[in-house]
Amino acid sequence: MIDAIYWENEAVVILDQNKLPGRVEYIRCEEHHALAHAIRILQVRGAPLIGVTAAYGLALAVIKYRGSRSDLKAYYDEAEQLFASTRPTAVNLFWAITRMRGVFDRLADQDVEQIGAALLNEAQAMFVEDQNINISIGNYGQTLLPKNARVLTICNAGALATCGYGTALGVIRSAQQQGKISQVWACETRPVLQGARLTVWELMQDNIPVKLITDSMAAYVMGQKELDAVIVGADRIAANGDTANKIGTYGLAVLAAYHQIPFYVAAPMSTVDLSISSGEQIPIEERNHDEVRRMRGEYITVPEVEVFNPAFDVTPQALIKAIITEKGIVTPPFFTK
Ligand SMILES: CSC[C@H]1O[C@H](OP(=O)(O)O)[C@H](O)[C@@H]1O
């Protein structure tokens, strides 16, 4: 498993995903503001991993706190707000913040050291739970794939988006262990290139056969009958199954429907937001325009050009054949009562 994050001597160490695949560089974050910044600029990214990173960050904030006991709650509230403001779409972030708040409030009469230790334990428990959840998702998901499966995916829903095994890539890893993967098609995933930079790197580390394509090639690959399934991750799933995921996912789902290729979402239950009934209520992050205008620091267009840069889109539940979770394979009507 790839360690995208770990705790070491009162610091959180993260793998700087903006440097991959060329450089494997770890950053030691001694205080929580550095972790919030890392989430904002995608040094750490991926819905489940963002949540666990925020959990470690809240534990770090209290462990490093040197103020008065009476000011601790205000300090914690501020740290919580800082993480909540980093990225709006992945609901795992808010699920993790809520879970850590429960620990903090339950220990309201304890001293700072005890609260810090309890928060760290909770963050580490979330880390281990996520690994086990990923393996469960992988084991359920691989049952959906035929022998010699050719699977297309977008972005990175692998070890680098989770605590070490992956959701969509977890299904691919588990299917590979059963000898069922013939070929993975990885969409490069403009503009941040999580597919080209991260998914390709992960799969080649595990000797899983992968071919890189540009996002615009997906239709051609489907038309050539080179595909048995599309499997993607998720950042937020509404009760009716509408799913927010990396920009470009919705287009893949429409193409898969046209070519009668099953389209699956792989995600932990912490990605399901039962407080919203449909995808219209999912906040879509719009990111810095230079992510589109520049590549590796160089402008690839006219620098002054206007840009639209939504980082996610929403796939309607009608285009999703099943959602693979750690509790099993969920089919329509998905999570509606
Ligand atoms: C396992 S969920 C990963 C999910 O998060 C990615 O977005 P980002 O790289 O911007 O954090 C993408 O939507 C993936 O499917």
The ligand as an SDF file (V2000), in Angstrom:
LIG
                    3D

 15 15  0  0  0  0  0  0  0  0999 V2000
  -11.8430    8.1170   -3.8180 C   0  0  0  0  0  0  0  0  0  0  0  0
  -12.6220    9.5940   -4.0950 S   0  0  0  0  0  0  0  0  0  0  0  0
  -11.5310   10.3920   -5.1840 C   0  0  0  0  0  0  0  0  0  0  0  0
  -12.2080   11.4800   -5.9490 C   0  0  0  0  0  0  0  0  0  0  0  0
  -11.6540   12.7480   -5.5710 O   0  0  0  0  0  0  0  0  0  0  0  0
  -11.1030   13.3130   -6.7400 C   0  0  0  0  0  0  0  0  0  0  0  0
  -11.1590   14.6980   -6.7760 O   0  0  0  0  0  0  0  0  0  0  0  0
   -9.8290   15.5730   -6.3760 P   0  0  0  0  0  0  0  0  0  0  0  0
   -8.6580   14.9180   -7.0260 O   0  0  0  0  0  0  0  0  0  0  0  0
  -10.1630   16.9400   -6.9230 O   0  0  0  0  0  0  0  0  0  0  0  0
   -9.7930   15.5410   -4.8650 O   0  0  0  0  0  0  0  0  0  0  0  0
  -11.9330   12.7340   -7.8500 C   0  0  0  0  0  0  0  0  0  0  0  0
  -13.2130   13.3120   -7.8930 O   0  0  0  0  0  0  0  0  0  0  0  0
  -11.9700   11.3060   -7.4120 C   0  0  0  0  0  0  0  0  0  0  0  0
  -12.9150   10.5120   -8.0130 O   0  0  0  0  0  0  0  0  0  0  0  0
  1  2  1  0
  2  3  1  0
  3  4  1  0
  4  5  1  0
  4 14  1  0
  5  6  1  0
  6  7  1  0
  6 12  1  0
  7  8  1  0
  8  9  2  0
  8 10  1  0
  8 11  1  0
 12 13  1  0
 12 14  1  0
 14 15  1  0
M  END
$$$$
